[in-house]
Amino acid sequence: MADHDLSIVGGDVVLAGGTIARVDIGVRNGTITTLADGGIGATTTIDATGLTVLPGLIDQHFHVFWNYGWETYSGATRAAAKGGITTVVDMPLDNPPTLSAELFRAKLTAISAECHVDFALFAGQPETDPDELDGMVEAGAVALKLFTGVLAPPGMYPGADTGQLLDYLRRCARLGVVAVVHCENVEIVEFETARLQAEGRTDVAAWDEARPWYSEVEAVERVALVSEVTECRTVIAHVSSPQSIEAVRRARARGVDLYAETCPHYLCLTTEEMAGDLRMKWNPPSRNRESVEWLWDQVADGGIHAIGTDHAPLPKDPGADIWTQLPGSGNGVELLLGLTATELVARGHGLALAAWLLSTSPARIMGLHPRKGSIQVGASADFAIVRTDGTRTIDPNELEYHNQEQWSPFEGREITVWPEYTVLRGQTIFAEGEVVGRPGDGQFLRPAERVGA
């Protein structure tokens, strides 16, 4: 009789701690039970010869926009499975936004049978009764999402002034959950937007000018101070500007429990490349080539602690201008690994850093480690098994979209790393170009102890 349900043999494995070794992996009951140099008997075997085995990716910044009809959980998590992602942490920008314990539980009930991959949920900022946060955390929320002012599209999500930020970060610290904050100075954004609209500007560059790098940095500095005085673990979401990373570094040097997250559309796109395409709108904007290179310097120096997708498949209107176009960079989960790992390898960093930024560090920040995020005995048997011996060209027609244009800001870009297999708790859910898992394979995850990244 086989000792294991699954073995993965012959691959180069990125182990906990970042070492890469040629070891075989044995899985029993969804958990890694053996790491050995051969001799693992199993009912099912994946031959990973010539491939690299990473821990399954964790997307800590993921939107489906429940009840808007733009996307479905089955479709979005199917895309995640294709991209080597085994856990998503879903945002509360729903319709209506998930701002109460009642809505949180209703959402959980509605989506639990739809997900191809494991999932955790954000709590939303309660507008009328801040005590609702307690109920959402009790129901299993891993984090609270906040905006430094009304910065989302009209009516989609509330904003918090500095006094409210202080209150909510105090509450998060007491409850032991992470605060994740979208940082832009709303007064600067509103003033610059009005100025540019008065000038008749409708081009892509106007979006960058309306939400400039210093509006982000000012808000990051403010949130860092509030995080410091409340002793709340805080993540700065989707950082676009290297100056913001410098602000996070200064805060961390003072002992603040503060983390910086960025996304592929900030690392792999510049304002120069985006000119003329009015679909290229997201909040905050991508920056110029000099800033993007500086952002990569921050990746190399450890100033960025996680890379999420900000998967936001809002439909793009071909008749809209830059002010009326909906924001979002489209299907990010299928491309997170390919884009980020390709660029890391090209810049001489390698796949161990990819595993850290895309899996281990997000798991530690969000309270999902050690069961998620590392290849070690006792951890969940989640793997992204990737090929690195060729090239592929990104074709939007191959991406998952629900009843809307299949597009990508990365159309035509070549990648040199992509998933060949995705394994969730010992079950293969994606293999050789085909999704073989089903909706309902994913499980709801509650937070455990958080470890610093």
N, C-alpha and C positions, 0 to 999 in steps of 0.2 A: 504494500500500500504506500502511495506517495506521502511524504511528510508534509508537503506544502500544497496549497491550492494553485499557486502561481510561482514560477521562477522567471527571472529576467537574467539572461546569461550573455557573456561575451562583450558587454558594453563598457565604455569608460564612464564611471559613475562619479557625479559630484556629491561627495559625502558631506555630512555636517562638519562645519569648520572650514569648508572651502577646498579641501584636498580632492584631487581627481585620481581615481584608482580603478584598475581593471578587477572588479569584484562581481560576483553573482549575488542576486538578491532573492531571498525566499519570503513568500507572503502566506500568511494563514489568517483566515477570518478577517480580511481587510486590513491587517496590520503587518508591518515589516517585522519578521521574526528572526531572519538570518541574513548576515552579510559574510560571505565566505569565498574562498578561492576554489570554486567548483564543488561538485559532489552534492548538489541540491536536487533532490527528487521532487517532482511536482506534477499535478494533474495536467496543468497547462504551462507551456513554456513560450516565452517571447525571445527569439534570437536577436539580440541587439548588437551583433558583431558589426563594427564600423560605425556605430551610432553612439551618442552621448546621452546618458540618463540624468536628467535634472529632477529635482523635486517638482511636483505639480505646481503650476503658477497660482498665485493669489492676487486677484485684481481687487485692490482695496478702494477703487473709485469707479463704480459701475452704475449705470442708469438704465432702467427699462421704461420708466415713466408709466407706471401701472395706471390703467384706465384711460390713458390718452388715445390708445389705439394705434400709436406709431410703431410699437414693437410688442412682442410677446415674450413671456419668460421662456417658453419652450424654444423659440427662435433664437433669442439672445444667448441662452445657455448652451444651445447647440453650437452656436458660433464660438463660444468659449471653449467647448470641448475640442473643436477643430484647431483652436489656437494653443492647445497645451495647458489651458487654465482649468484647474480642478476646484477652485473656490472663488466665489465672487462675493463682494460686500456691497449690497444694493442700497442706493441713496433713496431718500424719502420724498423726492420731487415727483409726487404722484398726483392723481386727480380724483379727489382733493389731496393736498399734501398730507403725508402721514405725520400728524402733529398731536396725536392723542393715543392713549393706550387702546382705546376701542378700535381706532383705525389701524393701529399696528397689528392687533390680533386678527382683524378682518383680512388685512393684506396677507398675513402669514397663512391663514386658512385657505385663501384663494390661490396662492401660488405654490403651495407645498408639493402638489402632485405634478407640477409643470417643469421642474428644473432638471436639466441633464447633469449638473454639477452641484457640489455642496454650496450652501449660501448662508451668509449672515446678513443682518439688516441694521441699517441706521435708524435711529430715532430722529424725528424732525423737531424743530424749535416750536414749542407750544406757544400759540399767539395770545391766548387769554388766560391760561392757568399753567404757570411753570411747573406746578407739582405733577402735571401729567408726565413729565420726564421720568419720575419714579416708577410709574406704571409701565412705561415702555421698557425701561431697564429690567424691571421684574419679568416682563414678557420675553426678554432675551436680546434686547438691543446691545450691540457692541460699541456703538459710538453715537455722538450727537453731531448733526450737521448744522453749521451756522454760516451766515453771510454777514459781512461788516457793512450792513445797509441793504436797501432794496436794490439788488444788482441782477437778479434773475429776470427773465421776461415778465411783463406785467401780469400780476395775479398768480404767478406760479409758486412763489415762495416768499415768506417774510424775511425782512432784514433785522439785524440787531444793532442798536446803538451801543456805545461803549459801556453804559451802565448795565444794559442787558447782558452784554458779553461777560462782564464781571459776575453777574448773578449766575449765568449759566455755567461758567467755568468753575465757580464755587460748587455748584450742584454736581457737575461731572466729577470733580475731585472727591466729593463725599460719596458718590455712588460707585466710583472706581471705573468709569467709562472714559473713553477718549473723546476729546472735542476736535472736530475737523472743521477748519475755517477757510472759507473762500475770502481772500483778502484783496480788496480794492477800496480806495477812499471814495465813497459815494459822492461827496461834494465835488471832488475834482472831476469825476466821471460826468456828473450832471452838467457842470459848468462847461467843460470842453465839448461835450456833445452838443449843447445849445449853440456854442460858438461855431462849430463846424457845420451844423445844419443851417445856421444863418448865412454862412458863406456858400451854401449850396453844394457842399461836398457829399458825394455818394460813393466814392471809390473805396477799395479794400484798405488802402493806407489810412483812410480816415478812422477806421476802427481802432487801429493801433494808436493814433493820435488822441482819440477820445478816451482811451483807457491806458494811459502811458505807464511806463515802468515805475515811475515814482509814485503813482497812485497805489500800486501794489506794495512798494517798499514801505510807504507810510503806514499802511494797514498792518503789514507784517510786524513792524516795530511796535505798534500799539497792542497787537494781540500777544506778542512776546512778553510785554510788560504785564499784561493781565494774567497770562499763564504763569509768570514768575510769582506774582503776589498771591495767586490762588493755589499754587503748587499742583496745577492740573496738567496732565499729559495732553499735549496739543499737537496737531498736525496741520501744517500750512498746506492747503490743497493746491494741486496743479500749479506749482511755481513756474512762472514764465521768465523771470528776470534774474540774472546772476547776482544783482545787487541785493535781492531778497535772500538769497542763500547766505550772503555775507552777514546780513542781519540775523539770520538764524544761528550762524556760527558764533556771533558775539553773545547771543543769549545763552547758547549752550555752554559757552566758556564761563558764564556766571552760574551755571548749574541748573538752568531752566530745562524742563523735560519737554523739549520742543523738537519737532521733526519736519523735514522738508520733503515733499512729494512733487515729482514732475511727471510729464507724460510724453509719449512719442512725438506728438505734434509740436512740442516745444523743442525737442532735441533733434528732430529730423526735418523740420520745415523752417524756412526763413521768410520774412516779409518780402524779400526780393523774389523768391520763387512763387509766391502766392498772388502777385500782382495781376489784376484783371479777372480773377475768378471769384465772384461774389458769394460762392458757396463757402469760401474759406473764412468763416466767421465762427469764433468761439470765445468764451470768456475765461480768463483774460486772453488777449491776442497772443499769437506768436510774435517773436521779436526779430531784429535784423541779424545779419550773418555774424557780425562781431559778437553780439550777445549770445548767440547760439554756441559759438566756439567757446566762449567763457563759461557757459553752462556745462559744456562737456569737461572743461577743466575742473569744475566743481564735482562732477561725477567721479573723475579720476582721484580727486583728493578726499573723497568721503563726505562731501558736503551735502549730498543728496542721499536720502535714506530709503526711498522707495520710488518705484515707477509704476503708476497706475494708468488705466486707459482713459478715464473720463468718457467711457463708451456712452455716446449720446446720439442715437440715431433719429434725431428730429428731422423731419422731411425738409428738403430744400426747394424753395419756390423759384423757378426760373425767371419769374417776372419781378422778383423782389429787389430792392436796393439794399445797401449795407445796413440801413437802419431798420428795415422791416423783415429782412431775412432772419429765420430762426437760427440760433447758435448751435454748434455741435460739429464734431469732426467725424461723425458717422460711426461705422462699425469698427471699433477699436480692438475688440477682444480677439478677433482672428489674426490681427497683425502685430499685437504687442510683442510677442516673442521674436518673430521674424525681423521686425524693424530694429528692436533694441539690441538683440544679440548680434545681428549682422554688423551694426555700427560699433558695438563694443569690440568685436573681433577685429574689425578693420582698424580700430584705433589701438590695438595691441593689448586689450584688457582680458579677453577670454570669457569662457562660459561660467567660471566660478563666480565672477562678479555679477553676471546675469542672474544666476541662481540666488545670489544674496539680495539683489535689488528687486527681483520679480517674485520672490517666494519667501525666503527666510526672514528678511527684515520686515516685510509687511505682516507676516504671521506673528512676529515678536511684538510689533507695535500694537496690533489689534487684539492681542490676547488669544491667539489661536495656536501658539507654539507651546510645547513641542509636538503636539499631535499633528500639526500641519507645518509645512515649510522646510523640512529637513529630511534627508535620507539617513535614518538611523533606526536601530532596533527599538521597537515600541511605538514608532510614529505611524500615522496613517499611510497606507501604501498608495500614495498619489505620485504619479510620475509623468513628466513630459519627456518622451524619448525622441531625440532630434537628430536630423541628418545635417551634416556640415560639408558634404563632398560635392556640391554642385551649386547651381543658381536657379532661381525661379523669378518670374516677373509677376508683379502684383496685377491681377486682373479683377476689377470691381464686379464683373459678372459672375465671378466664383464666390463672392461674399454673400453671407446671409443677410437678407433684408425682408421686412414685412410690408408688402403692399406699397412700395415706394421705389424711387430711383435707386439703382445699385451704383453707388459712386464711391470714390475714395480720394482723399487728397494725395494719396501715395500711388495713384495709378501709374503704371509703367516702371516703378522703381524695382530694381533687382535686390533680392535677398539671398543670403548664402546659408541661412539657418532656418529650418522649419520643422514642425512636429511630424513625426512618422507614426507615433502612437501616443495616445493619452490614456492613462490608467487612473481610475478613481476607486480608492479603497480596494485595490486588487482586481477590479473589474475593468476590462478594456472597453472604453467608450468611443475611441476613435482609432482607426487602424488603416494605414496605407491609403489615405484619401477619403475614407468613408466613415461617417458617424454610425457606430454600431450600438451605442447606448440608447436609452429611451428616456422620455420625460418621466420624472419621478425617481430616477436613479440618485438625484441629489438629496442631501439631508440638511436640515436646518442646524446651524451651529450657534451655540451660546459661547460667550467669552470665558476664558480661563484667566490665569495669572498673566500679566503683561511683563515682558522683559525688555530692557532698553536695547536699542539698535545702535 
